[in-house]
Amino acid sequence: MRWIDTLESAAASKLPEAVHRYFRQGSAGEVSVGEAVEAWSRYRFRPHVLNDVSSIDLRTTVLGTPVDAPILVAPSTMQRMADPDGELAMARGVGAAGSVLGVSSNAGTSFAELGATGVPWWLQIYVVRNRDITRQMLDAAVAAGARAVVLTVDTPVVGRKEDEGQTVWDLAQDDQFLVNLPAGEWTDDDLDKADDLNPDVIGWLAERTGLPVVVKGVLRGDDAKRCADAGAAGIIVSNHGGRQLDGSIPTAQALPEVAEALAGSNVEVYVDGGIRRGEHVLTALALGARAVFVGRPALWALTVGSAEGVTRLLTDLTDELAHTLRLIGVPAPSSLTPDLLTTR
Ligand SMILES: Cc1cc2nc3c(=O)[nH]c(=O)nc-3n(C[C@H](O)[C@H](O)[C@H](O)COP(=O)(O)O)c2cc1C
């Protein structure tokens, strides 16, 4: 059996049930989480033949940072539930694979410790109602060497999870996910996610940090354009792994519209959600993504194999991508085009 396909059940046997459920689950009726993987597998390939594929080069850059392959790790909270070293182990695994790490604003490791690893990382931020909190977190991330700010925009309120019994919140200690919250007497209202954001927040973040701003959670071309006009350097086509608005369209379906809206601009397009195979990565790149992010598989790999598990996940996906590029007759990701695909 393919190692990546063993990860979820191997992780389940190591984790408390409530934590495994938290990693796996979607919101509400779990329609979107259930559709995400299948949506990539719906595409069919129209391969080229008689092209020289003896040498495959997967290296690229993301916002100027060189990576060995266009496969990055999505920000996710509760990594210290997966491995005692949490984000530090994730960072080591990502670094060994020559990739980039997304770091959740609800991380269980301090930004300073992550920065000290030297592994390139992007801060994911939820702007909260009390902007003092957000400002202090941004400043700490900049001081620790974050290379970009990823603004999550699909969560003005947190998607409802239909849990019964014990949940991850019954088990989690603050030092597993709130390490980077600035010191202070904060109320729940201070900490609630801001629900009054508009595109001006992109310029505010760029100005505060001096970093490129990547907007995560865009599913429409018109919104992508609004973000670009407001100064975004990148867009992540994402429905948050089906964890916020249930029933939102699969990212495999949303990506072509966003890529088309941003064609000819300098804005880099990324995608996440349901990417589990080299064929899915290739499909995403052909549809216009510069790179993909993986979420749950990285958490499962961290649970099962710590840093080495994360490295193996990324290198296995990279090997599959190279193999698939050979079979489709295209030697470099930058030459992938939508005409290589058709829908079933
Ligand atoms: C357990 C878990 C925690 C997550 N935490 C965050 C988070 O703190 N911030 C965020 O922007 N996205 C978060 N995400 C969403 C991921 O960044 C990503 O969008 C999603 O997992 C991609 O889908 P995939 O898991 O199918 O690869 C989380 C996802 C999971 C599974």
The ligand as an SDF file (V2000), in Angstrom:
LIG
                    3D

 31 33  0  0  0  0  0  0  0  0999 V2000
   -6.3260   20.5350   12.2940 C   0  0  0  0  0  0  0  0  0  0  0  0
   -6.2810   21.7020   11.3500 C   0  0  0  0  0  0  0  0  0  0  0  0
   -5.9810   22.9680   11.8530 C   0  0  0  0  0  0  0  0  0  0  0  0
   -5.9390   24.0650   11.0010 C   0  0  0  0  0  0  0  0  0  0  0  0
   -5.5900   25.2910   11.5260 N   0  0  0  0  0  0  0  0  0  0  0  0
   -5.5320   26.3600   10.6990 C   0  0  0  0  0  0  0  0  0  0  0  0
   -5.1450   27.6280   11.1870 C   0  0  0  0  0  0  0  0  0  0  0  0
   -4.8170   27.7830   12.3650 O   0  0  0  0  0  0  0  0  0  0  0  0
   -5.1330   28.6670   10.3110 N   0  0  0  0  0  0  0  0  0  0  0  0
   -5.4770   28.5300    9.0040 C   0  0  0  0  0  0  0  0  0  0  0  0
   -5.4670   29.4940    8.2300 O   0  0  0  0  0  0  0  0  0  0  0  0
   -5.8130   27.3170    8.5000 N   0  0  0  0  0  0  0  0  0  0  0  0
   -5.8540   26.2380    9.3050 C   0  0  0  0  0  0  0  0  0  0  0  0
   -6.1850   25.0260    8.7840 N   0  0  0  0  0  0  0  0  0  0  0  0
   -6.4830   24.8850    7.3450 C   0  0  0  0  0  0  0  0  0  0  0  0
   -5.2320   24.5230    6.5360 C   0  0  0  0  0  0  0  0  0  0  0  0
   -4.3300   25.5920    6.5000 O   0  0  0  0  0  0  0  0  0  0  0  0
   -5.5930   24.1520    5.0760 C   0  0  0  0  0  0  0  0  0  0  0  0
   -6.3300   25.1980    4.4970 O   0  0  0  0  0  0  0  0  0  0  0  0
   -6.3400   22.8470    4.9050 C   0  0  0  0  0  0  0  0  0  0  0  0
   -5.9950   21.9120    5.9010 O   0  0  0  0  0  0  0  0  0  0  0  0
   -6.0470   22.2660    3.5210 C   0  0  0  0  0  0  0  0  0  0  0  0
   -6.7680   21.1090    3.2920 O   0  0  0  0  0  0  0  0  0  0  0  0
   -6.1660   19.6160    3.4510 P   0  0  0  0  0  0  0  0  0  0  0  0
   -6.1220   19.3620    4.9120 O   0  0  0  0  0  0  0  0  0  0  0  0
   -7.1850   18.7850    2.7470 O   0  0  0  0  0  0  0  0  0  0  0  0
   -4.8100   19.5540    2.8030 O   0  0  0  0  0  0  0  0  0  0  0  0
   -6.2220   23.9060    9.6300 C   0  0  0  0  0  0  0  0  0  0  0  0
   -6.4970   22.6280    9.1280 C   0  0  0  0  0  0  0  0  0  0  0  0
   -6.5240   21.5370    9.9640 C   0  0  0  0  0  0  0  0  0  0  0  0
   -6.8100   20.1820    9.3780 C   0  0  0  0  0  0  0  0  0  0  0  0
  1  2  1  0
  2  3  1  0
  2 30  2  0
  3  4  2  0
  4  5  1  0
  4 28  1  0
  5  6  2  0
  6  7  1  0
  6 13  1  0
  7  8  2  0
  7  9  1  0
  9 10  1  0
 10 11  2  0
 10 12  1  0
 12 13  2  0
 13 14  1  0
 14 15  1  0
 14 28  1  0
 15 16  1  0
 16 17  1  0
 16 18  1  0
 18 19  1  0
 18 20  1  0
 20 21  1  0
 20 22  1  0
 22 23  1  0
 23 24  1  0
 24 25  2  0
 24 26  1  0
 24 27  1  0
 28 29  2  0
 29 30  1  0
 30 31  1  0
M  END
$$$$
